[in-house]
Amino acid sequence: MRIHPRAVDGLTALVPTAVACLLGAEAATQGWPPLDPLAWTLVALANLPLALRGRAPVAVLLLVHLSWIVYVSLGHWPVVDSPAAMVALYTVAATRPARTTAACAALLGGTWIYAGAVSGAETMLSVIGQAIGYPLVLWWFGHGARRTAELTVQLRAEQARRARREVALERVRIARELHDVIAHHMAVINIQAGLARFVFDTDARTAREALTVIGSAGGEALAELRRMLGLLRADGLDETDETDDTNGPGALDGPGGAGGPDGAPAGRAATEPAPGLDRLEEMVERVRAGGVPVELRVRGTARPLSPGVQLCVYRVVQEALTNVLKHARGADAVVELVYLPGELDVSVTDDGAVPARFPGSTGHGLIGMRERAKLYGGTIVVGPRREGGFGVHLTLPAPAQDQAARRGDAVSE
């Protein structure tokens, strides 16, 4: 639980206030005049304002020192308010530039010497040494705290920038894959249109079937196009910002890397379909060959799904199995697809140890999973399992392909 900064300041003010009260009560036993109501009021004015030190550190320091000077001038024990003055100087050093801190340190040193002179200290040399040493030490620690705070802010800002950049790059990479899906649909439309023209006068049934395929592919292509445009418009993405994708989902796709949706080189023919559920068994076999026993389970009645949904499932399973290969080699893994009415549940689990996976500073694995799930209106949960091991659970709205195509046909710009 994080404590509010003002609460921290309030609690901090209580410490020197309590010390001042204890010292004030002992003043008479140390040979100093006992504190009267005016003296106690000055003690309160020198300590309680520390509760506001975070909001106005310089003003608080000036008030603390003014109260301390008046208190000392009345002939009371100077030590009583010294902790408050030192806390005030540390706060200034931790929050303000060196020039301001130097002036405040000089004020503390001067007040310390004044208190020694007024109280008739026998060893002024020691008082002067304290007046120089204490401000320097407080300045040093306060400066270190300020630098640490500044570096923390810079680090958080840099982490936020890197996270935004990784999300942007991952979205662009996903958009490239969607572009290939759309290109495949357009190639199918082109071929079927040619077939329909060729048999239009001689084979009406074949022509109608070709037109049905054109309508279905066109609707799905339009739906995927809208997804791709929405993805690219998000956060003002710029595809010119490139990075290495070798840590991405293409790790299981063989020598081709991540150049295309299925690991093929980027120059792959646009007519080649993106990888889908029919290639999951092939992927599982590659993982088995890599030394990880994997079981593929399919429950429910399988039905045709849109290529985009299949690609989303394929990439999430691919990244999850890549993670098993990297971090849990030797563990048993299970890939399970469950067909539900209007929904598809996908889970990848293993029973291995649970090291730190998907490190936030490198790679695009977890980012890619989340972006793909969000793109298709799904949800994803990634993390350790109660029974041990690690799990990835993806849920996608997944109506049959013909239903999705009819929805795509109804979309208008």
C-alpha positions as CSV (number, residue, x, y, z in Angstrom):
1,M,0.0,0.0,0.0
2,R,1.4,3.4,-1.1
3,I,1.2,6.2,1.5
4,H,0.2,9.6,0.2
5,P,3.2,12.1,0.2
6,R,1.3,14.5,2.5
7,A,0.7,11.8,5.0
8,V,4.4,11.0,4.9
9,D,5.2,14.7,5.5
10,G,2.7,14.7,8.5
11,L,4.3,11.6,10.0
12,T,7.8,13.1,9.4
13,A,6.8,16.3,11.3
14,L,5.7,14.2,14.3
15,V,9.3,12.9,14.8
16,P,11.1,16.2,15.4
17,T,8.1,17.5,17.3
18,A,8.2,14.6,19.7
19,V,12.0,15.0,20.1
20,A,11.5,18.8,20.8
21,C,8.8,18.1,23.4
22,L,11.1,15.6,25.2
23,L,14.1,17.9,25.1
24,G,11.9,20.9,26.2
25,A,10.7,18.9,29.2
26,E,14.3,18.2,30.1
27,A,15.5,21.8,29.7
28,A,15.4,22.6,33.4
29,T,17.4,19.5,34.3
30,Q,20.1,20.7,31.9
31,G,20.5,24.0,33.5
32,W,18.2,26.0,31.1
33,P,15.1,27.9,32.0
34,P,11.9,25.8,31.9
35,L,9.7,26.4,28.9
36,D,6.8,28.8,29.4
37,P,3.7,29.1,27.2
38,L,5.5,31.4,24.8
39,A,8.4,29.1,24.5
40,W,6.1,26.1,23.8
41,T,4.3,28.2,21.2
42,L,7.7,28.9,19.5
43,V,8.5,25.2,19.6
44,A,5.2,24.4,17.9
45,L,5.9,27.0,15.2
46,A,9.3,25.6,14.6
47,N,8.2,21.9,14.3
48,L,4.6,21.6,13.1
49,P,5.1,23.5,9.8
50,L,7.2,20.5,8.7
51,A,3.9,18.8,7.8
52,L,3.9,21.2,4.8
53,R,7.5,20.8,3.8
54,G,6.7,19.0,0.6
55,R,4.5,21.8,-0.7
56,A,6.6,24.8,0.3
57,P,10.1,23.6,1.5
58,V,11.8,27.0,1.4
59,A,9.0,28.9,3.2
60,V,8.8,26.1,5.9
61,L,12.6,26.4,6.4
62,L,12.4,30.2,6.8
63,L,9.5,29.9,9.3
64,V,11.3,27.2,11.3
65,H,14.5,29.2,11.5
66,L,12.7,32.4,12.4
67,S,10.9,30.6,15.3
68,W,14.2,29.0,16.3
69,I,16.0,32.4,16.4
70,V,13.3,34.0,18.5
71,Y,13.3,31.0,20.8
72,V,17.0,31.2,21.3
73,S,17.0,34.9,21.7
74,L,14.6,34.4,24.7
75,G,17.4,32.5,26.4
76,H,16.1,28.9,25.9
77,W,18.0,25.8,25.2
78,P,18.9,25.9,21.4
79,V,19.1,22.1,21.0
80,V,15.3,21.8,21.3
81,D,14.5,23.1,17.8
82,S,17.7,22.0,16.0
83,P,16.2,18.7,14.6
84,A,13.4,20.6,12.9
85,A,15.9,23.0,11.3
86,M,17.9,20.1,10.0
87,V,14.8,18.3,8.6
88,A,13.8,21.5,6.8
89,L,17.3,21.9,5.2
90,Y,17.3,18.3,4.0
91,T,13.9,18.8,2.4
92,V,15.2,21.9,0.5
93,A,18.3,20.0,-0.6
94,A,16.2,17.1,-1.8
95,T,13.7,19.3,-3.8
96,R,15.5,22.5,-4.8
97,P,18.5,23.5,-7.0
98,A,22.0,23.8,-5.5
99,R,21.9,27.6,-5.3
100,T,18.8,27.7,-3.2
101,T,20.1,24.9,-1.0
102,A,23.4,26.8,-0.5
103,A,21.6,29.9,0.8
104,C,19.4,27.7,3.1
105,A,22.5,25.8,4.4
106,A,24.2,29.2,5.1
107,L,21.1,30.2,7.1
108,L,21.3,27.0,9.2
109,G,25.0,27.5,9.8
110,G,24.5,31.2,10.8
111,T,21.7,30.4,13.1
112,W,23.7,27.6,14.7
113,I,26.6,30.0,15.4
114,Y,24.2,32.6,16.6
115,A,22.7,30.1,19.1
116,G,26.1,29.2,20.3
117,A,27.1,32.8,20.8
118,V,23.8,33.8,22.6
119,S,24.0,30.7,24.9
120,G,27.6,31.5,25.8
121,A,29.0,28.2,24.6
122,E,32.5,27.7,26.0
123,T,33.8,25.8,22.9
124,M,32.8,28.1,20.0
125,L,35.3,26.2,17.8
126,S,33.2,23.1,18.2
127,V,30.0,25.1,17.5
128,I,31.5,26.5,14.3
129,G,32.6,23.0,13.2
130,Q,29.0,21.8,13.7
131,A,27.6,24.8,11.9
132,I,29.7,23.8,8.9
133,G,29.6,20.0,9.1
134,Y,25.8,19.5,9.6
135,P,24.7,21.6,6.7
136,L,27.2,20.0,4.4
137,V,26.1,16.5,5.4
138,L,22.4,17.4,5.0
139,W,23.2,19.0,1.6
140,W,25.0,15.9,0.4
141,F,22.2,13.5,1.4
142,G,19.5,15.8,0.1
143,H,21.3,16.2,-3.2
144,G,21.6,12.4,-3.5
145,A,17.9,12.0,-2.8
146,R,17.1,14.6,-5.5
147,R,19.3,13.0,-8.1
148,T,17.7,9.6,-7.3
149,A,14.2,11.0,-7.7
150,E,15.1,12.7,-11.0
151,L,16.6,9.5,-12.3
152,T,13.5,7.6,-11.3
153,V,11.3,10.0,-13.2
154,Q,13.5,9.7,-16.2
155,L,13.6,5.9,-16.0
156,R,9.8,5.7,-15.8
157,A,9.4,8.1,-18.7
158,E,11.9,6.1,-20.8
159,Q,10.1,2.8,-19.9
160,A,6.8,4.4,-20.9
161,R,8.3,5.5,-24.2
162,R,9.7,2.1,-24.9
163,A,6.4,0.4,-24.0
164,R,4.6,2.8,-26.4
165,R,7.1,2.1,-29.1
166,E,6.9,-1.6,-28.7
167,V,3.1,-1.5,-28.9
168,A,3.3,0.7,-32.0
169,L,5.8,-1.6,-33.7
170,E,3.8,-4.7,-32.8
171,R,0.7,-3.2,-34.2
172,V,2.4,-2.4,-37.4
173,R,3.7,-5.9,-37.7
174,I,0.2,-7.3,-37.0
175,A,-1.2,-4.9,-39.6
176,R,1.3,-6.3,-42.1
177,E,-0.1,-9.8,-41.4
178,L,-3.6,-8.5,-41.8
179,H,-2.6,-7.0,-45.1
180,D,-1.5,-10.5,-46.3
181,V,-4.9,-11.8,-45.2
182,I,-6.7,-9.2,-47.2
183,A,-4.4,-9.8,-50.2
184,H,-5.4,-13.5,-50.0
185,H,-9.1,-12.6,-50.0
186,M,-8.6,-10.2,-53.0
187,A,-6.7,-12.9,-54.9
188,V,-9.6,-15.3,-54.2
189,I,-12.1,-12.7,-55.4
190,N,-10.1,-12.1,-58.5
191,I,-10.0,-15.8,-59.4
192,Q,-13.6,-16.4,-58.6
193,A,-14.7,-13.4,-60.6
194,G,-12.8,-14.8,-63.6
195,L,-14.4,-18.1,-63.2
196,A,-17.9,-16.6,-62.9
197,R,-17.3,-14.6,-66.1
198,F,-16.1,-17.7,-67.9
199,V,-19.1,-19.9,-67.0
200,F,-21.8,-17.3,-66.7
201,D,-23.6,-18.3,-69.8
202,T,-22.9,-22.1,-69.7
203,D,-23.0,-23.1,-66.0
204,A,-25.3,-20.9,-63.9
205,R,-24.8,-23.1,-60.8
206,T,-21.0,-22.7,-60.9
207,A,-21.3,-19.0,-61.5
208,R,-23.7,-18.6,-58.5
209,E,-21.2,-20.5,-56.3
210,A,-18.4,-18.3,-57.5
211,L,-20.4,-15.2,-56.7
212,T,-21.2,-16.6,-53.2
213,V,-17.5,-17.1,-52.6
214,I,-16.8,-13.5,-53.9
215,G,-19.5,-12.1,-51.5
216,S,-18.1,-14.1,-48.5
217,A,-14.5,-13.2,-49.2
218,G,-15.3,-9.6,-49.9
219,G,-17.2,-9.2,-46.6
220,E,-14.4,-10.8,-44.7
221,A,-11.8,-8.7,-46.5
222,L,-13.7,-5.5,-45.6
223,A,-13.9,-6.5,-42.0
224,E,-10.2,-7.2,-41.8
225,L,-9.5,-4.0,-43.6
226,R,-11.4,-2.0,-41.0
227,R,-9.5,-3.8,-38.3
228,M,-6.2,-3.0,-40.0
229,L,-7.0,0.7,-40.5
230,G,-8.2,1.0,-36.9
231,L,-5.0,-0.6,-35.7
232,L,-2.8,1.7,-37.8
233,R,-4.7,4.8,-36.8
234,A,-4.3,4.1,-33.1
235,D,-1.7,6.4,-31.4
236,G,-0.6,7.8,-34.7
237,L,1.6,4.8,-35.7
238,D,4.3,5.2,-38.2
239,E,5.4,2.2,-40.1
240,T,8.8,3.7,-40.9
241,D,10.0,2.9,-37.4
242,E,11.5,-0.5,-37.8
243,T,13.0,-3.0,-35.4
244,D,14.2,-6.6,-35.3
245,D,11.4,-9.1,-34.9
246,T,13.6,-12.1,-34.2
247,N,12.1,-12.4,-30.7
248,G,8.6,-12.4,-32.1
249,P,6.3,-15.2,-32.9
250,G,8.3,-16.3,-36.0
251,A,10.7,-18.3,-33.8
252,L,8.9,-21.5,-34.6
253,D,8.5,-20.9,-38.3
254,G,11.8,-22.2,-39.5
255,P,14.5,-20.4,-41.5
256,G,12.1,-17.9,-42.9
257,G,11.9,-16.1,-39.6
258,A,9.1,-13.6,-39.2
259,G,9.2,-12.1,-42.6
260,G,5.7,-13.2,-43.4
261,P,2.7,-14.4,-41.3
262,D,3.8,-18.0,-41.4
263,G,7.6,-17.4,-41.3
264,A,8.0,-17.3,-45.0
265,P,10.1,-14.6,-46.6
266,A,8.4,-11.2,-47.0
267,G,8.3,-11.6,-50.7
268,R,5.9,-14.6,-50.4
269,A,3.1,-14.7,-53.0
270,A,0.0,-12.8,-51.8
271,T,-2.2,-15.7,-52.8
272,E,-0.7,-17.9,-50.2
273,P,-3.1,-18.1,-47.2
274,A,-2.0,-17.0,-43.7
275,P,-1.4,-19.8,-41.3
276,G,-4.5,-21.1,-39.6
277,L,-5.8,-23.8,-37.3
278,D,-5.1,-26.5,-39.9
279,R,-1.3,-25.9,-39.3
280,L,-1.4,-26.2,-35.5
281,E,-0.5,-29.9,-35.7
282,E,2.5,-29.0,-37.8
283,M,3.6,-26.4,-35.3
284,V,3.1,-28.9,-32.4
285,E,5.3,-31.4,-34.2
286,R,8.1,-28.8,-34.5
287,V,7.9,-28.2,-30.8
288,R,8.0,-31.9,-30.1
289,A,11.1,-32.1,-32.2
290,G,12.6,-29.4,-30.1
291,G,12.4,-31.5,-27.0
292,V,9.0,-30.4,-25.4
293,P,6.2,-33.0,-25.3
294,V,3.1,-31.3,-26.5
295,E,-0.5,-32.6,-26.6
296,L,-3.0,-31.0,-28.9
297,R,-6.6,-31.3,-27.8
298,V,-9.7,-30.1,-29.7
299,R,-13.1,-30.2,-27.9
300,G,-16.5,-29.2,-29.3
301,T,-17.7,-29.3,-32.9
302,A,-15.1,-27.7,-35.2
303,R,-16.4,-25.1,-37.6
304,P,-15.0,-22.8,-40.2
305,L,-13.6,-19.6,-38.8
306,S,-12.5,-16.4,-40.5
307,P,-8.8,-16.4,-41.6
308,G,-8.1,-13.4,-39.3
309,V,-9.4,-15.3,-36.2
310,Q,-7.4,-18.4,-37.2
311,L,-4.3,-16.3,-37.6
312,C,-4.8,-14.7,-34.2
313,V,-5.1,-18.1,-32.6
314,Y,-2.1,-19.5,-34.5
315,R,0.2,-16.6,-33.4
316,V,-0.9,-16.7,-29.8
317,V,-0.3,-20.5,-29.6
318,Q,3.0,-20.0,-31.5
319,E,4.3,-17.4,-29.0
320,A,3.2,-19.5,-26.0
321,L,5.0,-22.6,-27.3
322,T,8.0,-20.5,-28.1
323,N,8.0,-19.4,-24.5
324,V,7.8,-23.0,-23.3
325,L,10.8,-23.9,-25.5
326,K,12.8,-20.9,-24.1
327,H,11.9,-21.1,-20.5
328,A,10.5,-24.5,-19.6
329,R,12.3,-27.0,-21.9
330,G,11.6,-30.5,-20.7
331,A,8.1,-29.6,-19.3
332,D,4.9,-31.2,-20.7
333,A,2.7,-28.8,-22.5
334,V,-0.9,-29.0,-23.6
335,V,-2.6,-26.9,-26.3
336,E,-6.4,-27.1,-26.1
337,L,-9.0,-25.6,-28.4
338,V,-12.6,-25.5,-27.2
339,Y,-15.4,-24.6,-29.7
340,L,-18.3,-23.0,-27.9
341,P,-21.4,-21.4,-29.4
342,G,-20.1,-18.1,-30.9
343,E,-16.8,-18.3,-29.0
344,L,-13.4,-20.1,-29.1
345,D,-11.4,-20.8,-26.0
346,V,-7.7,-21.5,-26.5
347,S,-5.3,-22.4,-23.7
348,V,-1.6,-23.3,-23.7
349,T,-0.3,-24.7,-20.4
350,D,2.9,-26.4,-19.1
351,D,3.9,-28.0,-15.9
352,G,7.4,-26.6,-15.7
353,A,9.1,-24.1,-13.4
354,V,7.9,-20.5,-13.6
355,P,10.8,-18.1,-14.2
356,A,10.3,-14.5,-15.2
357,R,8.6,-14.7,-18.5
358,F,7.9,-12.1,-21.1
359,P,10.3,-9.6,-19.6
360,G,9.0,-6.1,-19.9
361,S,12.2,-4.6,-21.3
362,T,12.7,-6.8,-24.4
363,G,10.7,-8.8,-26.9
364,H,7.1,-8.4,-28.2
365,G,5.5,-11.7,-27.0
366,L,3.1,-10.5,-24.4
367,I,2.4,-7.2,-26.2
368,G,1.6,-9.1,-29.4
369,M,-0.8,-11.5,-27.6
370,R,-2.7,-8.7,-26.0
371,E,-2.9,-6.6,-29.2
372,R,-4.2,-9.6,-31.2
373,A,-6.8,-10.4,-28.6
374,K,-7.9,-6.8,-28.4
375,L,-8.1,-6.6,-32.2
376,Y,-10.6,-9.3,-32.4
377,G,-12.6,-8.3,-29.3
378,G,-11.2,-11.1,-27.1
379,T,-9.5,-11.5,-23.8
380,I,-6.2,-13.1,-22.8
381,V,-4.8,-14.1,-19.4
382,V,-1.1,-14.9,-19.0
383,G,0.6,-16.0,-15.9
384,P,1.5,-18.8,-13.4
385,R,-1.1,-21.4,-12.6
386,R,-2.2,-22.4,-9.1
387,E,-1.4,-26.1,-9.8
388,G,2.1,-25.1,-11.0
389,G,3.6,-24.2,-14.4
390,F,2.5,-21.4,-16.7
391,G,-0.6,-20.8,-18.7
392,V,-1.9,-18.7,-21.6
393,H,-5.7,-18.5,-21.9
394,L,-7.3,-16.8,-24.9
395,T,-11.0,-16.3,-25.5
396,L,-12.3,-15.0,-28.8
397,P,-15.7,-14.2,-30.2
398,A,-15.6,-16.7,-33.1
399,P,-18.8,-17.1,-35.0
400,A,-18.7,-19.3,-38.1
401,Q,-17.0,-17.8,-41.2
402,D,-20.3,-17.4,-43.1
403,Q,-21.8,-15.4,-40.2
404,A,-18.7,-13.2,-40.0
405,A,-18.9,-12.7,-43.7
406,R,-22.5,-11.6,-43.5
407,R,-21.6,-9.1,-40.8
408,G,-18.8,-7.8,-43.0
409,D,-21.1,-7.4,-45.9
410,A,-23.3,-5.1,-43.8
411,V,-20.4,-2.8,-43.0
412,S,-20.4,0.5,-44.9
413,E,-17.9,3.3,-44.8
